[in-house]
């Protein structure tokens, strides 16, 4: 057993040496990411001492202090003048269902819905108190997409209505196999878009119908987010008065008691001639929430470039430092977030350590962003007020949920195909004696669910580097181990295990660093593919 493990680790180390295109005995061109600091940072950041690194919680403050101190100790330069921190002003809103009377009323009777188990809601506009007496309207997918010749609203006035809608976007058909990206999810399918569109139309609120299949995760994930404090950027205009989710079972009951059939209306919503359906039901009562204003921080450090001209351009490596923190209840209430995203946070620290002694031609930023779990807020705040001009930002490479299983023969570069980064990534992978995993149909809209997306929306070529799946050691057992993480995702069981083989995590971090350096040393900055929706001039 020990002999085989040693062989696997040597394979990874040799791959890192090959990344430089040099023999194993020569001095490497790329600095090497070390496992020891990565493991140490991961173990500490995901320990109970950091209390789950929650937004607006003591654990989050400790995390920022730790990252700032480590950035100084590593020799990074402060990215915000003399400061490593960038303020992110946030409004914290927590629903108070026990103090509220909010309910769904049908024919004068209240549906027996339990907050948390059957539905959840939050004050999207950040108001502590609001009265509701608004009718419900089913609007299908809630999408208006002129380029797809699609409009779920059909001119119906939904001002001051509560919109009930499905998540995701219309499915492809035999006649239109590529509509809305085919089987892949477009941004129209994301709940963030649906809230935004409802707000633009003056709706009073949104209720999204949850299914495990459409969301890609179980109701427990929605519940954990819904019963805890909800956050939004304080500088934003806010959303609709009510932003919520309802279970499929409860939605089916709601439609049935109003004389409608949910399945029939779902089928109708797959056609472009769908017209909104008014439900003889109302959201009524008072919604109360506790509201507070707080400041969280992104942490950013720079390795200056060496080229007199190219040093004014930048490659950003990013990872979110936050997780779900401490929740109310008994027993284990700390959501440690070892993999999500203690792994990415620790990897960036190890990458920064490797980079300081060996700069590239362009400057490099190591950026730990806040409040990703609350809607990508830290990266959105950075994109809105960048510490380095976005027009001079060559790329953003993001790390979120790294490989804790073992080394692989491949690496995921999902999303790189939108830009010239796919060609560069393929080159770097080949030099490391691995390959880019074949792009998968993005049915869950993963490209829109991590921090790189805010950079992409601002015109910066960006994607997240994911774990490989072609494991070197015991592929079947390793695959099952990786798959089993799904049960720990956003649960208190996402905890650090000292027996983890972190050679795959090191491999993933090394690939990211090598790719970033390839971009940082190139003659020109990478471009978007011309037909990509995000292909536009940088701000």
C-alpha positions as CSV (number, residue, x, y, z in Angstrom):
1,X,0.0,0.0,0.0
2,X,2.7,2.5,0.9
3,X,4.7,1.7,-2.2
4,X,1.7,2.3,-4.4
5,X,0.8,5.6,-2.7
6,X,4.4,6.8,-3.0
7,X,4.3,6.0,-6.7
8,X,1.1,8.0,-7.2
9,X,2.5,11.0,-5.4
10,X,5.7,10.8,-7.5
11,X,3.5,10.8,-10.6
12,X,1.9,14.1,-9.5
13,X,5.3,15.6,-8.6
14,X,6.7,14.5,-11.9
15,X,3.7,16.0,-13.7
16,X,4.4,19.3,-12.0
17,X,7.9,19.2,-13.2
18,X,6.8,18.5,-16.7
19,X,4.6,21.6,-16.5
20,X,7.8,23.5,-17.0
21,X,8.7,21.5,-20.1
22,X,12.0,20.5,-18.4
23,X,13.5,17.2,-17.2
24,X,12.8,16.2,-13.7
25,X,16.3,17.1,-12.4
26,X,16.3,20.6,-13.9
27,X,15.2,23.8,-12.3
28,X,11.5,24.2,-13.0
29,X,10.1,27.2,-14.9
30,X,6.9,27.3,-12.8
31,X,7.0,27.5,-9.0
32,X,5.6,24.4,-7.3
33,X,2.6,24.3,-5.0
34,X,3.4,22.5,-1.8
35,X,1.1,20.2,0.0
36,X,2.2,21.0,3.5
37,X,1.0,24.6,3.6
38,X,-2.1,23.8,1.7
39,X,-3.0,21.0,4.2
40,X,-2.2,23.2,7.2
41,X,-4.4,26.1,6.0
42,X,-7.2,23.8,5.1
43,X,-7.2,22.0,8.4
44,X,-7.2,25.3,10.4
45,X,-9.7,27.2,8.3
46,X,-12.2,24.4,8.4
47,X,-11.8,23.7,12.1
48,X,-14.4,24.7,14.7
49,X,-12.2,27.6,15.7
50,X,-13.3,29.4,12.5
51,X,-16.9,28.6,13.2
52,X,-17.8,27.8,9.6
53,X,-16.6,31.2,8.3
54,X,-20.1,32.6,8.2
55,X,-21.0,36.0,6.6
56,X,-21.6,38.5,9.3
57,X,-20.4,36.2,12.0
58,X,-17.3,36.0,14.3
59,X,-15.9,33.2,12.2
60,X,-16.0,35.3,9.1
61,X,-14.1,38.1,10.9
62,X,-11.5,35.7,12.1
63,X,-11.1,34.3,8.5
64,X,-10.5,37.8,7.1
65,X,-7.9,38.6,9.8
66,X,-6.2,35.3,9.1
67,X,-6.1,35.8,5.3
68,X,-4.8,39.4,5.7
69,X,-2.1,38.3,8.0
70,X,-1.0,35.4,5.8
71,X,-1.0,37.7,2.7
72,X,1.4,40.0,4.6
73,X,3.6,37.1,5.8
74,X,3.8,35.7,2.3
75,X,5.1,39.0,0.9
76,X,2.1,39.9,-1.3
77,X,1.6,43.5,-1.9
78,X,-1.6,45.2,-0.7
79,X,-4.1,45.5,-3.6
80,X,-6.2,48.3,-2.2
81,X,-3.6,51.1,-1.7
82,X,-1.9,50.1,1.6
83,X,-4.8,47.8,2.5
84,X,-5.3,44.1,1.7
85,X,-9.0,44.4,2.4
86,X,-11.8,45.7,0.2
87,X,-15.1,46.6,2.0
88,X,-18.2,44.9,0.8
89,X,-21.3,46.6,2.2
90,X,-24.1,44.2,2.8
91,X,-27.6,44.2,4.2
92,X,-28.4,41.2,6.4
93,X,-32.1,40.1,6.4
94,X,-33.5,37.2,8.4
95,X,-37.1,36.1,8.1
96,X,-39.0,35.9,11.4
97,X,-41.8,33.4,10.5
98,X,-42.9,33.0,14.2
99,X,-43.5,36.7,14.4
100,X,-45.2,36.9,10.9
101,X,-48.7,36.0,9.7
102,X,-47.7,35.4,6.1
103,X,-49.7,32.6,4.4
104,X,-51.2,31.5,1.1
105,X,-55.0,32.0,1.1
106,X,-57.3,30.1,-1.2
107,X,-61.1,30.7,-1.1
108,X,-60.8,32.3,2.3
109,X,-58.8,29.4,3.8
110,X,-55.1,29.3,4.5
111,X,-53.0,26.5,3.1
112,X,-51.3,24.6,5.9
113,X,-47.7,25.4,4.9
114,X,-44.8,25.2,7.4
115,X,-41.9,27.6,7.0
116,X,-38.8,25.6,6.3
117,X,-40.5,22.3,5.5
118,X,-43.0,23.4,2.8
119,X,-41.9,26.9,1.7
120,X,-39.4,29.6,2.6
121,X,-39.4,33.3,1.9
122,X,-37.2,36.3,2.4
123,X,-37.6,40.1,2.1
124,X,-35.9,40.7,-1.1
125,X,-36.2,44.4,-0.7
126,X,-34.5,44.4,2.7
127,X,-37.5,45.8,4.6
128,X,-38.1,44.7,8.1
129,X,-41.9,44.8,7.8
130,X,-44.3,44.5,4.9
131,X,-48.0,43.8,4.4
132,X,-49.1,41.4,1.7
133,X,-52.4,41.0,-0.1
134,X,-51.4,40.0,-3.6
135,X,-52.8,37.6,-6.1
136,X,-50.7,34.7,-7.5
137,X,-50.0,34.3,-11.2
138,X,-48.2,31.3,-12.8
139,X,-45.8,32.7,-15.4
140,X,-44.2,29.4,-16.6
141,X,-40.4,29.9,-16.6
142,X,-40.7,33.7,-16.1
143,X,-38.5,34.4,-19.1
144,X,-38.4,37.1,-21.7
145,X,-35.7,36.3,-24.3
146,X,-36.1,38.2,-27.6
147,X,-33.3,36.3,-29.3
148,X,-35.1,33.1,-28.6
149,X,-38.5,34.7,-29.7
150,X,-39.7,33.8,-26.2
151,X,-41.9,35.8,-23.8
152,X,-43.7,34.1,-20.9
153,X,-45.4,37.4,-19.9
154,X,-47.2,38.1,-23.2
155,X,-47.9,41.7,-22.1
156,X,-49.8,40.7,-19.0
157,X,-49.5,43.3,-16.3
158,X,-47.9,41.5,-13.3
159,X,-47.3,44.6,-11.2
160,X,-48.0,43.9,-7.5
161,X,-48.5,40.2,-8.2
162,X,-46.8,37.2,-6.7
163,X,-45.3,35.3,-9.5
164,X,-45.2,31.5,-9.3
165,X,-42.6,30.0,-11.7
166,X,-40.4,27.1,-12.6
167,X,-36.7,27.1,-12.4
168,X,-34.4,26.4,-15.4
169,X,-35.4,27.3,-18.9
170,X,-37.5,25.6,-21.7
171,X,-36.3,22.2,-22.8
172,X,-35.1,21.5,-26.3
173,X,-37.5,19.8,-28.8
174,X,-37.0,17.7,-31.9
175,X,-37.8,20.8,-34.0
176,X,-35.6,23.1,-31.9
177,X,-32.9,21.0,-30.4
178,X,-30.7,24.0,-29.6
179,X,-33.3,26.4,-28.1
180,X,-32.1,27.9,-24.9
181,X,-28.7,26.2,-25.3
182,X,-30.2,22.8,-25.9
183,X,-29.8,20.6,-22.8
184,X,-27.4,23.1,-21.2
185,X,-28.8,25.7,-18.8
186,X,-28.6,29.4,-19.9
187,X,-28.6,32.4,-17.5
188,X,-32.4,32.7,-18.2
189,X,-32.7,29.5,-16.1
190,X,-31.0,30.8,-13.0
191,X,-33.2,32.0,-10.1
192,X,-31.2,35.2,-10.0
193,X,-32.4,36.1,-13.5
194,X,-36.0,35.3,-12.6
195,X,-35.8,37.6,-9.5
196,X,-34.3,40.3,-11.6
197,X,-37.0,40.1,-14.4
198,X,-39.8,40.0,-11.8
199,X,-38.3,43.2,-10.2
200,X,-38.1,44.9,-13.6
201,X,-41.9,44.2,-14.1
202,X,-42.9,45.5,-10.8
203,X,-44.0,42.2,-9.2
204,X,-44.5,42.1,-5.5
205,X,-42.7,38.7,-5.2
206,X,-41.6,35.4,-6.6
207,X,-42.2,31.8,-5.5
208,X,-40.0,29.3,-7.3
209,X,-41.1,25.7,-7.5
210,X,-38.3,23.5,-6.3
211,X,-37.6,20.0,-7.6
212,X,-34.4,18.1,-6.8
213,X,-33.9,17.4,-10.5
214,X,-34.3,21.0,-11.7
215,X,-32.2,22.5,-8.9
216,X,-29.5,19.9,-8.8
217,X,-29.8,19.6,-5.0
218,X,-32.3,18.6,-2.4
219,X,-34.8,20.8,-0.5
220,X,-32.4,20.7,2.6
221,X,-30.1,23.0,0.7
222,X,-32.9,25.5,0.1
223,X,-34.1,25.1,3.7
224,X,-30.7,25.7,5.2
225,X,-30.4,28.9,3.1
226,X,-33.9,30.1,3.8
227,X,-34.0,29.7,7.6
228,X,-30.7,31.5,8.0
229,X,-29.9,35.2,7.4
230,X,-30.1,36.3,3.8
231,X,-27.7,38.9,2.4
232,X,-27.7,41.3,-0.4
233,X,-25.4,44.2,-1.4
234,X,-26.4,47.3,0.4
235,X,-25.7,49.4,-2.6
236,X,-28.1,47.5,-4.8
237,X,-31.7,48.5,-5.4
238,X,-32.9,45.3,-3.9
239,X,-35.3,42.8,-5.2
240,X,-39.0,42.1,-4.9
241,X,-40.7,42.3,-1.5
242,X,-40.9,38.5,-1.3
243,X,-38.4,36.1,-2.7
244,X,-39.1,32.5,-1.9
245,X,-39.3,28.8,-2.8
246,X,-42.0,26.2,-2.5
247,X,-41.6,22.5,-2.5
248,X,-43.1,20.5,-5.4
249,X,-45.5,18.7,-3.1
250,X,-46.8,22.0,-1.7
251,X,-47.0,23.6,-5.2
252,X,-49.0,20.6,-6.4
253,X,-51.4,21.0,-3.5
254,X,-51.7,24.8,-4.2
255,X,-52.6,24.2,-7.8
256,X,-55.0,21.4,-7.1
257,X,-57.0,23.5,-4.6
258,X,-57.3,26.3,-7.1
259,X,-58.7,23.9,-9.7
260,X,-55.5,23.8,-11.7
261,X,-53.2,20.9,-12.7
262,X,-49.5,21.6,-12.2
263,X,-48.4,19.0,-14.7
264,X,-50.7,20.4,-17.4
265,X,-49.5,23.9,-16.8
266,X,-45.9,22.8,-16.9
267,X,-46.4,21.2,-20.2
268,X,-48.1,24.4,-21.5
269,X,-45.1,26.4,-20.3
270,X,-42.8,24.5,-22.7
271,X,-44.5,26.1,-25.6
272,X,-43.8,29.6,-26.9
273,X,-47.6,30.4,-27.0
274,X,-47.9,30.0,-23.2
275,X,-49.9,32.7,-21.5
276,X,-49.7,33.5,-17.8
277,X,-52.4,31.9,-15.7
278,X,-54.0,33.7,-12.8
279,X,-54.5,31.5,-9.7
280,X,-57.5,32.2,-7.5
281,X,-55.1,32.5,-4.5
282,X,-53.4,35.2,-2.6
283,X,-50.3,35.7,-0.4
284,X,-51.7,37.6,2.6
285,X,-50.5,38.7,6.0
286,X,-47.5,40.4,7.5
287,X,-43.9,39.4,6.9
288,X,-41.4,40.5,9.5
289,X,-37.7,40.3,9.3
290,X,-34.7,41.4,11.3
291,X,-32.5,43.7,9.2
292,X,-28.9,44.9,9.8
293,X,-26.2,46.7,7.9
294,X,-22.8,45.2,8.0
295,X,-19.4,45.3,6.2
296,X,-17.6,42.2,5.0
297,X,-14.3,42.1,3.2
298,X,-12.7,40.7,0.1
299,X,-9.0,40.1,0.7
300,X,-6.5,40.8,-2.2
301,X,-2.8,40.6,-2.6
302,X,-0.6,41.3,-5.6
303,X,2.6,39.7,-7.0
304,X,3.8,42.5,-9.3
305,X,4.7,41.7,-12.9
306,X,8.3,41.9,-14.2
307,X,7.7,43.3,-17.7
308,X,7.7,47.1,-17.8
309,X,4.6,47.2,-20.0
310,X,2.7,44.0,-19.2
311,X,3.0,44.5,-15.5
312,X,0.1,46.9,-15.9
313,X,-2.1,43.9,-16.8
314,X,-3.4,41.3,-14.4
315,X,-4.4,37.7,-13.9
316,X,-6.7,37.1,-11.0
317,X,-6.9,33.8,-9.1
318,X,-10.0,33.8,-6.9
319,X,-11.7,31.7,-4.3
320,X,-14.5,32.5,-1.8
321,X,-13.5,32.3,1.8
322,X,-17.0,32.1,3.3
323,X,-19.3,29.2,4.2
324,X,-22.6,28.9,6.2
325,X,-21.1,29.6,9.6
326,X,-23.0,28.7,12.8
327,X,-26.7,28.0,12.6
328,X,-29.3,27.9,15.3
329,X,-30.2,24.5,16.8
330,X,-28.8,21.8,19.0
331,X,-25.9,19.4,18.4
332,X,-23.4,20.2,15.8
333,X,-24.4,23.6,14.5
334,X,-21.1,24.5,12.7
335,X,-21.0,24.2,9.0
336,X,-17.3,23.9,8.6
337,X,-17.2,24.0,4.8
338,X,-13.9,22.1,4.5
339,X,-14.3,21.3,0.8
340,X,-16.7,24.2,0.1
341,X,-14.6,26.3,0.1
342,X,-11.9,25.8,2.7
343,X,-10.1,23.9,-0.1
344,X,-10.1,26.8,-2.5
345,X,-9.1,29.3,0.2
346,X,-6.2,27.2,1.3
347,X,-5.1,26.4,-2.3
348,X,-4.8,30.1,-3.1
349,X,-2.6,30.6,0.0
350,X,-0.3,27.8,-1.2
351,X,-0.3,29.2,-4.7
352,X,0.6,32.6,-3.5
353,X,3.5,31.2,-1.4
354,X,4.8,29.6,-4.6
355,X,4.4,32.7,-6.7
356,X,6.0,35.4,-4.6
357,X,9.5,34.2,-5.2
358,X,9.0,33.8,-9.0
359,X,6.9,36.5,-10.6
360,X,5.5,36.4,-14.1
361,X,5.5,39.1,-16.8
362,X,2.0,40.3,-15.9
363,X,1.0,41.0,-12.4
364,X,-1.0,38.4,-10.5
365,X,-3.7,38.9,-7.9
366,X,-4.8,36.4,-5.3
367,X,-8.3,37.4,-4.4
368,X,-10.4,35.8,-1.6
369,X,-14.0,37.0,-2.0
370,X,-16.7,37.3,0.6
371,X,-20.3,36.1,0.7
372,X,-20.3,33.7,-2.3
373,X,-22.8,31.5,-0.5
374,X,-25.1,34.5,-0.2
375,X,-25.3,35.1,-4.0
376,X,-21.8,35.8,-5.2
377,X,-21.8,39.1,-3.4
378,X,-18.1,39.6,-2.8
379,X,-17.2,39.0,-6.5
380,X,-20.1,41.2,-7.6
381,X,-18.8,44.0,-5.4
382,X,-15.3,43.6,-6.8
383,X,-16.6,43.6,-10.4
384,X,-18.6,46.8,-9.7
385,X,-15.6,48.5,-8.0
386,X,-12.5,46.7,-9.2
387,X,-9.1,47.2,-7.5
388,X,-7.5,46.9,-11.0
389,X,-9.0,48.1,-14.2
390,X,-11.1,45.3,-15.8
391,X,-9.9,46.4,-19.2
392,X,-6.4,45.5,-18.0
393,X,-7.5,42.2,-16.4
394,X,-6.5,39.3,-18.7
395,X,-8.5,36.5,-17.0
396,X,-10.0,35.3,-13.8
397,X,-9.3,31.7,-12.7
398,X,-11.6,30.6,-9.9
399,X,-11.3,27.7,-7.5
400,X,-14.3,26.4,-5.6
401,X,-14.6,22.9,-4.1
402,X,-11.3,21.1,-4.8
403,X,-10.3,17.4,-5.3
404,X,-9.9,15.7,-1.9
405,X,-9.9,12.2,-3.3
406,X,-6.6,11.7,-5.2
407,X,-4.6,12.5,-8.4
408,X,-6.3,12.3,-11.8
409,X,-5.3,12.0,-15.4
410,X,-7.6,14.8,-16.3
411,X,-8.7,18.3,-15.1
412,X,-12.0,20.1,-15.7
413,X,-11.9,23.3,-17.6
414,X,-15.7,23.6,-18.1
415,X,-16.5,27.1,-19.4
416,X,-13.1,27.7,-20.9
417,X,-14.5,26.8,-24.3
418,X,-16.3,30.2,-24.3
419,X,-12.9,31.9,-24.7
420,X,-9.4,31.4,-26.0
421,X,-8.6,30.1,-22.5
422,X,-9.6,26.6,-23.7
423,X,-6.6,26.5,-26.1
424,X,-4.2,27.7,-23.4
425,X,-5.6,25.3,-20.8
426,X,-5.2,22.4,-23.3
427,X,-1.5,23.3,-23.8
428,X,-0.9,23.6,-20.0
429,X,-2.6,20.2,-19.4
430,X,-0.5,18.5,-22.0
431,X,2.7,19.9,-20.4
432,X,1.6,18.4,-17.1
433,X,0.9,15.0,-18.8
434,X,-2.8,15.3,-18.1
435,X,-5.7,16.1,-20.4
436,X,-8.7,18.5,-20.3
437,X,-11.8,16.5,-19.4
438,X,-14.4,16.5,-22.2
439,X,-16.9,19.4,-21.7
440,X,-20.2,18.2,-20.3
441,X,-23.6,19.6,-21.0
442,X,-24.1,22.1,-18.3
443,X,-27.6,21.1,-17.3
444,X,-27.3,22.7,-13.8
445,X,-26.0,26.0,-15.0
446,X,-22.8,25.6,-13.1
447,X,-21.1,28.4,-15.1
448,X,-23.5,30.9,-13.6
449,X,-23.2,29.7,-10.0
450,X,-19.6,30.5,-9.0
451,X,-17.6,33.7,-8.5
452,X,-16.0,33.8,-12.0
453,X,-19.4,34.6,-13.4
454,X,-19.4,38.2,-12.2
455,X,-16.1,38.7,-14.0
456,X,-17.5,37.1,-17.1
457,X,-20.5,39.4,-17.0
458,X,-18.1,42.3,-16.9
459,X,-16.3,41.1,-20.0
460,X,-13.3,39.3,-18.4
461,X,-12.6,35.8,-19.7
462,X,-13.2,33.6,-16.7
463,X,-14.1,30.1,-15.6
464,X,-13.6,27.8,-12.6
465,X,-11.1,25.0,-12.6
466,X,-12.8,21.8,-11.5
467,X,-11.7,18.4,-10.2
468,X,-10.7,15.7,-12.6
469,X,-12.6,12.4,-12.6
470,X,-10.2,9.9,-14.2
471,X,-8.5,8.8,-11.0
472,X,-5.1,7.2,-11.0
473,X,-5.6,5.1,-8.0
474,X,-8.6,2.7,-7.5
475,X,-10.8,4.5,-9.9
476,X,-14.1,2.9,-8.9
477,X,-13.6,3.5,-5.1
478,X,-12.3,7.0,-5.8
479,X,-15.3,7.8,-8.0
480,X,-17.7,6.6,-5.3
481,X,-15.8,8.7,-2.7
482,X,-16.1,11.8,-4.8
483,X,-19.8,11.1,-5.5
484,X,-20.6,10.6,-1.8
485,X,-19.6,14.2,-1.1
486,X,-22.9,15.2,-2.5
487,X,-24.5,14.1,0.7
488,X,-22.2,16.4,2.7
489,X,-22.6,19.4,0.5
490,X,-23.8,22.4,2.6
491,X,-24.2,20.1,5.6
492,X,-22.4,20.0,9.0
493,X,-20.6,16.9,7.8
494,X,-18.4,18.8,5.3
495,X,-15.4,18.6,7.7
496,X,-11.7,18.1,7.3
497,X,-10.4,14.6,7.4
498,X,-6.6,14.2,8.1
499,X,-6.5,11.0,6.1
500,X,-7.4,12.7,2.9
501,X,-4.9,12.3,0.0
502,X,-4.4,15.9,-1.0
503,X,-2.2,15.1,-4.0
504,X,-5.2,15.7,-6.3
505,X,-5.8,19.0,-4.7
506,X,-2.2,20.0,-5.1
507,X,-2.5,18.9,-8.8
508,X,-5.6,21.1,-9.3
509,X,-3.9,24.1,-7.7
510,X,-0.7,23.5,-9.7
511,X,-2.7,23.4,-13.0
512,X,-4.5,26.6,-12.0
513,X,-1.2,28.4,-11.2
514,X,0.5,27.1,-14.4
515,X,-2.4,28.2,-16.5
516,X,-2.4,31.6,-14.8
517,X,1.3,32.0,-15.5
518,X,0.9,31.0,-19.1
519,X,-1.6,33.8,-19.4
520,X,0.6,36.2,-17.5
521,X,3.6,35.5,-19.7
522,X,1.7,35.5,-23.1
523,X,2.2,38.4,-25.6
524,X,-1.5,39.2,-25.6
525,X,-4.6,38.9,-23.4
526,X,-7.1,36.1,-24.2
527,X,-10.3,36.9,-26.0
528,X,-13.9,35.6,-25.9
529,X,-15.3,33.5,-28.7
530,X,-17.2,35.9,-31.0
531,X,-20.6,34.2,-30.7
532,X,-20.5,34.0,-26.9
533,X,-23.2,36.0,-25.0
534,X,-20.5,37.5,-22.8
535,X,-18.2,38.5,-25.7
536,X,-18.1,42.3,-25.2
537,X,-15.5,45.0,-24.5
538,X,-14.1,45.1,-21.0
539,X,-15.3,47.9,-18.8
